[in-house]
Structure formats: structure tokens, C-alpha cells
């Protein structure tokens, strides 16, 4: 019985980012696939916000990796605090985060993306957030690619280029 419990615990931890204690990419991919299936079946609204920290490398270079880790933890705490318990926050990799928002239309999700950017900016680092509504006709990979592209468009617009 003890071994089964330990295996279950290890399997659950495999989906959690050890530094930030939120889902990692593997865990997020699983949740996004579930969300797409749910949207397909029930036609509910959901959106993906993809966030990249602007200038994060400079934090590590100037203040060290420990400071960078603390900033990532602060970002994860803020993102988690600003969304509902039913929403999903994950570290997608490096200084990239993904937020799955349930039951929000496109305008509401876009407003939430800007709110997340503003909150992250209050931590002393910029952020660019791209948002895409989940579509019943799109695969999880296509949704991630669209959100990533939207994030890069936002980053470009914020730079003014």
C-alpha cells in the first residue's frame, strides 16, 4: 500500500514545476487537452493567455539566478492570485507562463491578459501576454502556436516596432 501511495505521489509531482509549485509544461499540456475536449463537447468558452517576461535575462545577469528565481516565484504567486480556482496557471518553460481561463469571452479574456501584464509590471519586470480563445476546431498544439504568435505580436507592439 505504501508503494502505491509513493508512486501516485511521484506521478502527481511529475506535472508540477519544482521551483514554483504550479503546473509545468507536461501538466499544462494535459489540462489544455482536457479543456479542448470539454469545449468540443459542451461548446463552453475558454481562452489561453501565453505570457513571456520581458527583460528577464537582464535580471539574472545583473542580480544573479537567485534573484531571478525569486522573481519567477513572485510572478507565479501573482498570476495564481489574479485568476479563479477553476483556471489553470503553469510555467510553460524558462520565463514563459500559460494561463487557461474558463468561461470568459474574448473581450473579457483580453482584458484579463492586460491585467496580468500590468500586475507583473508592478513586480519590476515587463510582460507580454498573447491571448487566444479556445476553438472546437483547433488542436491543443494549434492553440498554443496561436497564443505564442499573439504574444510575440503583443511584444512587438509594446516595443513600438
Backbone as CSV, one residue per row, in Angstrom:
resi,resn,N_x,N_y,N_z,CA_x,CA_y,CA_z,C_x,C_y,C_z
1,UNK,0.812,-1.180,0.000,0.000,0.000,0.000,0.873,1.268,0.000
2,UNK,1.925,1.267,0.786,2.848,2.403,0.862,3.476,2.674,-0.511
3,UNK,3.862,1.638,-1.218,4.488,1.797,-2.535,3.514,2.419,-3.526
4,UNK,2.255,2.023,-3.499,1.249,2.595,-4.409,1.070,4.084,-4.124
5,UNK,1.036,4.449,-2.846,0.895,5.845,-2.483,2.099,6.651,-2.976
6,UNK,3.300,6.101,-2.811,4.511,6.799,-3.252,4.532,6.958,-4.768
7,UNK,4.108,5.945,-5.494,4.053,6.036,-6.955,3.057,7.110,-7.372
8,UNK,1.894,7.127,-6.754,0.885,8.143,-7.072,1.414,9.545,-6.778
9,UNK,2.122,9.702,-5.668,2.704,10.995,-5.304,3.753,11.432,-6.330
10,UNK,4.602,10.527,-6.752,5.624,10.838,-7.755,4.996,11.192,-9.096
11,UNK,3.955,10.477,-9.486,3.272,10.788,-10.742,2.662,12.182,-10.693
12,UNK,2.063,12.534,-9.568,1.474,13.865,-9.424,2.551,14.940,-9.461
13,UNK,3.677,14.713,-8.814,4.759,15.700,-8.786,5.430,15.868,-10.146
14,UNK,5.314,14.884,-11.017,5.920,14.974,-12.345,5.287,16.088,-13.178
15,UNK,4.096,16.536,-12.803,3.396,17.593,-13.528,3.544,18.968,-12.877
16,UNK,4.341,19.058,-11.808,4.492,20.302,-11.052,5.904,20.856,-11.211
17,UNK,5.995,22.153,-11.454,7.293,22.813,-11.514,7.861,22.845,-10.102
18,UNK,9.047,22.282,-9.883,9.567,22.182,-8.518,9.919,23.530,-7.881
19,UNK,10.242,24.524,-8.680,10.588,25.836,-8.138,9.344,26.642,-7.769
20,UNK,8.338,26.588,-8.634,7.195,27.486,-8.492,5.954,26.832,-7.900
21,UNK,5.932,25.543,-7.820,4.797,24.792,-7.273,3.489,25.078,-8.018
22,UNK,3.594,25.241,-9.333,2.448,25.310,-10.236,2.689,24.272,-11.315
23,UNK,1.703,24.046,-12.163,1.902,23.060,-13.223,3.104,23.413,-14.090
24,UNK,3.764,22.374,-14.590,4.824,22.557,-15.572,4.230,22.335,-16.961
25,UNK,5.064,22.319,-17.975,4.576,22.166,-19.347,3.823,20.854,-19.521
26,UNK,4.343,19.792,-18.973,3.686,18.488,-19.093,2.278,18.523,-18.490
27,UNK,2.170,19.060,-17.287,0.875,19.157,-16.637,-0.075,20.072,-17.387
28,UNK,0.463,21.179,-17.901,-0.379,22.107,-18.644,-0.880,21.480,-19.936
29,UNK,-0.011,20.767,-20.642,-0.434,20.123,-21.888,-1.608,19.186,-21.639
30,UNK,-1.561,18.466,-20.529,-2.657,17.565,-20.178,-3.941,18.356,-19.921
31,UNK,-3.840,19.449,-19.165,-5.021,20.267,-18.856,-5.583,20.938,-20.106
32,UNK,-4.722,21.388,-21.000,-5.197,22.008,-22.240,-5.926,20.994,-23.104
33,UNK,-5.403,19.778,-23.190,-6.082,18.737,-23.967,-7.467,18.459,-23.383
34,UNK,-7.567,18.430,-22.077,-8.874,18.244,-21.425,-9.803,19.409,-21.736
35,UNK,-9.267,20.614,-21.691,-10.081,21.800,-21.959,-10.605,21.797,-23.387
36,UNK,-9.750,21.453,-24.334,-10.178,21.406,-25.732,-11.282,20.361,-25.904
37,UNK,-11.126,19.208,-25.283,-12.159,18.170,-25.353,-13.465,18.678,-24.748
38,UNK,-13.383,19.390,-23.649,-14.573,19.923,-22.984,-15.252,20.979,-23.864
39,UNK,-14.462,21.877,-24.443,-15.004,22.898,-25.342,-15.672,22.226,-26.537
40,UNK,-15.034,21.188,-27.078,-15.617,20.458,-28.209,-16.956,19.841,-27.843
41,UNK,-17.025,19.261,-26.679,-18.245,18.545,-26.279,-19.379,19.470,-25.851
42,UNK,-19.048,20.516,-25.080,-20.091,21.336,-24.474,-20.203,22.750,-25.033
43,UNK,-19.274,23.144,-25.884,-19.342,24.461,-26.506,-19.152,25.628,-25.551
44,UNK,-18.483,25.399,-24.444,-18.238,26.456,-23.466,-17.104,27.372,-23.942
45,UNK,-16.967,28.498,-23.303,-15.914,29.445,-23.652,-14.696,29.227,-22.747
46,UNK,-13.547,29.341,-23.346,-12.283,29.284,-22.608,-11.233,29.992,-23.451
47,UNK,-10.172,30.434,-22.806,-9.110,31.143,-23.515,-7.763,30.772,-22.918
48,UNK,-6.748,30.882,-23.752,-5.375,30.658,-23.329,-4.633,31.981,-23.405
49,UNK,-3.987,32.337,-22.313,-3.111,33.513,-22.275,-1.689,32.992,-22.138
50,UNK,-0.842,33.398,-23.064,0.557,32.989,-23.066,1.381,34.218,-22.710
51,UNK,2.195,34.123,-21.665,2.924,35.275,-21.123,4.421,35.022,-21.162
52,UNK,5.151,36.011,-21.676,6.613,35.969,-21.680,7.107,37.189,-20.922
53,UNK,8.026,36.967,-19.993,8.584,38.088,-19.248,9.574,38.834,-20.132
54,UNK,9.461,40.143,-20.147,10.350,40.989,-20.951,11.539,41.399,-20.097
55,UNK,12.727,41.149,-20.580,13.926,41.576,-19.866,14.311,40.686,-18.702
56,UNK,13.805,39.455,-18.662,14.122,38.581,-17.535,15.600,38.207,-17.502
57,UNK,16.202,38.012,-18.660,17.627,37.651,-18.713,18.477,38.712,-18.015
58,UNK,18.099,39.961,-18.165,18.846,41.047,-17.519,18.785,40.939,-16.000
59,UNK,17.662,40.459,-15.464,17.546,40.280,-14.012,18.569,39.241,-13.552
60,UNK,18.617,38.118,-14.253,19.590,37.078,-13.913,21.021,37.584,-14.060
61,UNK,21.281,38.300,-15.163,22.637,38.785,-15.419,23.080,39.833,-14.399
62,UNK,22.171,40.708,-14.021,22.501,41.816,-13.139,22.489,41.423,-11.655
63,UNK,21.528,40.579,-11.285,21.321,40.301,-9.860,21.551,38.842,-9.466
64,UNK,21.773,37.973,-10.438,22.021,36.566,-10.143,20.781,35.705,-10.280
65,UNK,21.011,34.416,-10.378,19.916,33.473,-10.603,18.994,33.352,-9.389
66,UNK,19.502,33.554,-8.204,18.634,33.502,-7.025,17.582,34.607,-7.098
67,UNK,17.982,35.792,-7.532,17.027,36.895,-7.697,16.033,36.570,-8.801
68,UNK,16.526,35.964,-9.880,15.631,35.549,-10.955,14.614,34.525,-10.479
69,UNK,15.057,33.581,-9.665,14.140,32.582,-9.105,13.080,33.246,-8.234
70,UNK,13.477,34.213,-7.425,12.513,34.904,-6.561,11.503,35.688,-7.392
71,UNK,11.961,36.279,-8.487,11.042,36.998,-9.366,10.047,36.030,-10.002
72,UNK,10.519,34.883,-10.456,9.613,33.885,-11.033,8.573,33.436,-10.007
73,UNK,8.996,33.248,-8.767,8.062,32.861,-7.705,7.014,33.952,-7.484
74,UNK,7.448,35.201,-7.498,6.518,36.313,-7.303,5.512,36.378,-8.461
75,UNK,5.992,36.174,-9.674,5.095,36.172,-10.835,4.075,35.046,-10.696
76,UNK,4.529,33.855,-10.352,3.608,32.712,-10.194,2.562,33.009,-9.120
77,UNK,2.972,33.609,-8.012,2.023,33.949,-6.935,0.987,34.957,-7.424
78,UNK,1.448,35.970,-8.154,0.529,36.999,-8.647,-0.451,36.432,-9.664
79,UNK,0.048,35.627,-10.588,-0.844,35.035,-11.587,-1.904,34.172,-10.914
80,UNK,-1.478,33.367,-9.973,-2.406,32.486,-9.265,-3.438,33.300,-8.478
81,UNK,-2.998,34.400,-7.892,-3.908,35.231,-7.094,-4.940,35.956,-7.959
82,UNK,-4.602,36.222,-9.217,-5.480,37.015,-10.084,-6.483,36.191,-10.886
83,UNK,-6.399,34.881,-10.803,-7.345,34.049,-11.547,-8.173,33.231,-10.562
84,UNK,-9.235,32.654,-11.075,-10.121,31.850,-10.238,-9.510,30.473,-9.994
85,UNK,-10.005,29.809,-8.976,-9.508,28.471,-8.637,-9.736,27.484,-9.780
86,UNK,-10.741,27.712,-10.610,-11.018,26.819,-11.735,-10.076,27.055,-12.914
87,UNK,-9.400,28.192,-12.945,-8.449,28.488,-14.020,-7.139,27.754,-13.749
88,UNK,-6.280,27.716,-14.743,-5.033,26.954,-14.637,-3.854,27.874,-14.924
89,UNK,-2.872,27.876,-14.032,-1.633,28.633,-14.220,-0.487,27.639,-14.298
90,UNK,0.391,27.833,-15.280,1.513,26.910,-15.459,2.753,27.666,-15.904
91,UNK,3.885,27.106,-15.549,5.154,27.581,-16.104,5.375,26.768,-17.368
92,UNK,5.351,27.457,-18.479,5.490,26.776,-19.762,6.943,26.426,-20.027
93,UNK,7.828,27.233,-19.506,9.263,26.986,-19.644,10.017,28.280,-19.424
94,UNK,11.184,28.208,-18.829,12.006,29.404,-18.627,11.221,30.515,-17.963
95,UNK,11.035,31.610,-18.695,10.286,32.754,-18.171,8.947,32.918,-18.887
96,UNK,8.393,31.811,-19.337,7.105,31.809,-20.019,6.050,31.107,-19.153
97,UNK,4.869,31.711,-19.119,3.759,31.178,-18.350,2.547,31.023,-19.254
98,UNK,1.693,30.088,-18.909,0.436,29.887,-19.624,-0.689,29.928,-18.599
99,UNK,-1.782,30.583,-18.976,-2.949,30.679,-18.101,-4.172,30.275,-18.914
100,UNK,-4.867,29.270,-18.443,-6.088,28.790,-19.075,-7.262,29.378,-18.312
101,UNK,-8.060,30.187,-19.000,-9.182,30.890,-18.381,-10.495,30.273,-18.833
102,UNK,-11.320,29.883,-17.883,-12.608,29.265,-18.180,-13.729,30.290,-18.180
103,UNK,-14.704,30.060,-19.066,-15.961,30.814,-19.093,-15.764,32.318,-19.223
104,UNK,-14.829,32.699,-20.079,-14.640,34.110,-20.418,-14.714,34.260,-21.929
105,UNK,-15.430,35.285,-22.383,-15.447,35.613,-23.796,-14.128,36.253,-24.197
106,UNK,-13.962,36.480,-25.484,-12.688,37.025,-25.977,-12.364,38.386,-25.372
107,UNK,-13.345,39.271,-25.292,-13.081,40.613,-24.746,-12.680,40.529,-23.269
108,UNK,-13.370,39.687,-22.510,-13.036,39.522,-21.094,-11.649,38.911,-20.926
109,UNK,-11.326,37.925,-21.762,-10.017,37.268,-21.678,-8.905,38.242,-22.070
110,UNK,-9.157,39.077,-23.083,-8.159,40.076,-23.481,-7.927,41.080,-22.355
111,UNK,-8.998,41.485,-21.690,-8.864,42.406,-20.556,-8.083,41.746,-19.420
112,UNK,-8.332,40.475,-19.174,-7.604,39.753,-18.134,-6.122,39.660,-18.496
113,UNK,-5.820,39.435,-19.767,-4.420,39.369,-20.213,-3.706,40.686,-19.907
114,UNK,-4.362,41.817,-20.168,-3.753,43.130,-19.892,-3.586,43.331,-18.385
115,UNK,-4.564,42.860,-17.604,-4.458,42.964,-16.154,-3.258,42.153,-15.651
116,UNK,-3.053,40.984,-16.215,-1.901,40.160,-15.827,-0.594,40.862,-16.187
117,UNK,-0.536,41.467,-17.372,0.657,42.238,-17.760,0.937,43.353,-16.755
118,UNK,-0.102,44.120,-16.423,0.063,45.252,-15.507,0.532,44.798,-14.129
119,UNK,-0.017,43.700,-13.656,0.371,43.195,-12.338,1.825,42.744,-12.339
120,UNK,2.236,42.059,-13.393,3.630,41.624,-13.488,4.553,42.842,-13.548
121,UNK,4.135,43.878,-14.270,4.946,45.101,-14.363,5.173,45.706,-12.985
122,UNK,4.213,45.556,-12.082,4.374,46.098,-10.731,5.468,45.372,-9.956
123,UNK,5.898,44.218,-10.453,6.982,43.461,-9.823,8.356,43.890,-10.321
124,UNK,8.386,44.809,-11.287,9.659,45.336,-11.765,10.184,44.700,-13.037
125,UNK,9.353,43.917,-13.692,9.740,43.330,-14.971,8.534,43.424,-15.894
126,UNK,8.788,43.653,-17.171,7.687,43.721,-18.122,7.185,42.338,-18.491
127,UNK,6.032,42.323,-19.118,5.466,41.063,-19.589,4.643,41.342,-20.835
128,UNK,4.679,40.404,-21.754,3.846,40.469,-22.950,2.932,39.260,-22.924
129,UNK,1.627,39.536,-23.033,0.630,38.468,-22.945,-0.159,38.384,-24.242
130,UNK,-0.133,37.215,-24.845,-0.944,36.952,-26.026,-2.108,36.068,-25.641
131,UNK,-3.284,36.360,-26.198,-4.486,35.623,-25.834,-5.132,35.044,-27.081
132,UNK,-5.653,33.834,-26.930,-6.430,33.208,-27.999,-7.581,32.435,-27.347
133,UNK,-8.750,32.549,-27.965,-9.902,31.783,-27.484,-9.746,30.342,-27.950
134,UNK,-10.138,29.413,-27.092,-10.109,28.014,-27.495,-11.213,27.782,-28.512
135,UNK,-10.866,27.069,-29.544,-11.814,26.779,-30.612,-12.051,25.285,-30.678
136,UNK,-13.285,24.917,-30.940,-13.603,23.495,-31.044,-12.972,22.862,-32.278
137,UNK,-12.496,23.685,-33.193,-11.907,23.154,-34.424,-10.380,23.086,-34.381
138,UNK,-9.776,23.576,-33.301,-8.314,23.640,-33.215,-7.771,22.567,-32.273
139,UNK,-6.592,22.095,-32.594,-5.902,21.145,-31.719,-5.191,21.916,-30.609
140,UNK,-4.836,21.242,-29.520,-4.063,21.926,-28.479,-2.775,22.551,-29.031
141,UNK,-2.087,21.847,-29.907,-0.842,22.388,-30.475,-1.116,23.655,-31.277
142,UNK,-2.196,23.685,-32.029,-2.536,24.873,-32.819,-2.918,26.039,-31.906
143,UNK,-3.581,25.747,-30.802,-3.959,26.799,-29.855,-2.719,27.397,-29.204
144,UNK,-1.787,26.554,-28.801,-0.538,27.044,-28.206,0.227,27.884,-29.227
145,UNK,0.298,27.412,-30.468,1.016,28.164,-31.509,0.366,29.525,-31.738
146,UNK,-0.968,29.577,-31.748,-1.671,30.843,-31.950,-1.451,31.787,-30.766
147,UNK,-1.474,31.261,-29.558,-1.240,32.097,-28.377,0.197,32.609,-28.355
148,UNK,1.134,31.763,-28.744,2.542,32.159,-28.821,2.712,33.280,-29.848
149,UNK,2.066,33.132,-31.002,2.145,34.162,-32.037,1.518,35.463,-31.539
150,UNK,0.388,35.368,-30.856,-0.265,36.563,-30.309,0.638,37.250,-29.282
151,UNK,1.360,36.446,-28.495,2.276,37.013,-27.504,3.403,37.771,-28.211
152,UNK,3.956,37.196,-29.274,5.033,37.883,-29.995,4.525,39.151,-30.670
153,UNK,3.297,39.137,-31.161,2.710,40.348,-31.743,2.547,41.419,-30.667
154,UNK,2.120,41.016,-29.499,1.967,41.949,-28.381,3.321,42.518,-27.972
155,UNK,4.335,41.655,-27.906,5.685,42.087,-27.542,6.170,43.145,-28.548
156,UNK,5.948,42.866,-29.837,6.356,43.796,-30.890,5.597,45.122,-30.757
157,UNK,4.313,45.073,-30.484,3.506,46.284,-30.340,3.949,47.097,-29.124
158,UNK,4.299,46.403,-28.049,4.733,47.099,-26.836,6.064,47.799,-27.054
159,UNK,6.899,47.232,-27.913,8.198,47.860,-28.224,8.032,49.022,-29.181
160,UNK,6.866,49.084,-29.831,6.614,50.141,-30.781,7.225,49.916,-32.146
161,UNK,7.546,48.643,-32.443,8.140,48.382,-33.762,7.200,47.648,-34.666
